[in-house]
């Protein structure tokens, strides 16, 4: 499941022509509040160096808890304590 950094996984989803970014979403810890999570479609994000962007909002990669396919398969998950 966990192969590489979350940025590498997202780059593969976004830029590999064999992948469809619309088939994936990320789950983030919203504003660092434990238990407050938000789902964001991968097609809505832009990748940066230490951050990714949703419109004008800059969010650090460490807030990403998991990357999930729409069929429910988790393709990457953080090693943080589970919610």
Secondary structure, 3 states (H helix, E strand, C coil): CCCCCHHHHHHHHHHCCCCCHHHEEEEEEHHHCCCCEEEEEHHHEEECCCEEEECCEEEEHHHEEEEEECCCCEEEECCCCCC
